[in-house]
Structures are given as C-alpha cells and as structure tokens.
Amino acid sequence: MELKTMKTRTAQSPSTPLRSLKLAALAIGSSLVLAGCAGNPPTEQFAVTQSAVNGAVSAGGTEFAAVEMKSAQDKLKQAEIAMHDKKYDEAKILAEQAEWDARVAERKAQAMKADQAVKDSQKGVQEMRQESQRTVQ
C-alpha cells in the first residue's frame, strides 16, 4: 500500500497591524494573569507553623530551649512581614524554618524535662537507700 501526499494550499490572510496588536494584547494579558496567580499566600504553612510554635511553648520551650524558641518566633514575625509585603515565596520559606525551629525547641524541652525527671528519680532512690540504711543500723 502506497501513501500519497496531497499538496494543498492554504489561504494566507494578509497580516494587518490590528491583528498584531490583538496578539500582543493577548500575550500581555496572559502574562499578567499568570503573574497574578503565580504567588499564593502560604496560609496552610502559617497554620502549621503557629501550631508548632504553640506546641513548643506548651512543652516549655521558652524555659528549656529559649534560643530555639526566640529563633522560631523571630522567623515567624519575619514571615508575617513578608506575607504582608506579598513576598509569598519568602514568607513560606521563613514559616517553614520557624516551624522546624519550634519543633527543635519542643523536642529539646521534652528531653530536658525527661532528663530532669530521671535526675529526680535517681535522687529519690538515693534518699530511700540512705533512709533504709539508717533504719537498719
């Protein structure tokens, strides 16, 4: 079976300045629409970050991990400023960093509380041993 190609001519419309102007307007309008949709406020990330900061505060982060808490709170404030200035990419990055700083503060506070509980338990055991030795003598 043999394929044959058909040679056809398409009608060429004369290029008019109005047509060029319409195409340019369409291109500019499309780029403006795309630029407007490109940056969305990172509201979900802000909610996650605020939750992480609140969790760190509840865990005792301000007492046991002051440096990490300060860093988290400072970055969250910077992210809010960037959000206000509609620098959404920067705001999202800062909010993510604040979230992780808060998570580190929470874990550090939990670890320090656990360490303190172990020390208290050891002290209690030692006191019980000393008390039991006094009663034996």
Buried (B, 14 or more C-beta within 10 A) or exposed (E): EEEEEEEEEEEEEEEEEEEEEEEEEEEEEEEEEEEEEEEEEBEEBBEBBBEBBEBBBEBBBBEBBEEBBBBBBBBBEBBBEBBEEEBBEBBBBBBBBBBBBBBBBBBBBBEBBEEEEEEEEEEEEEEEEEEEEEEEE
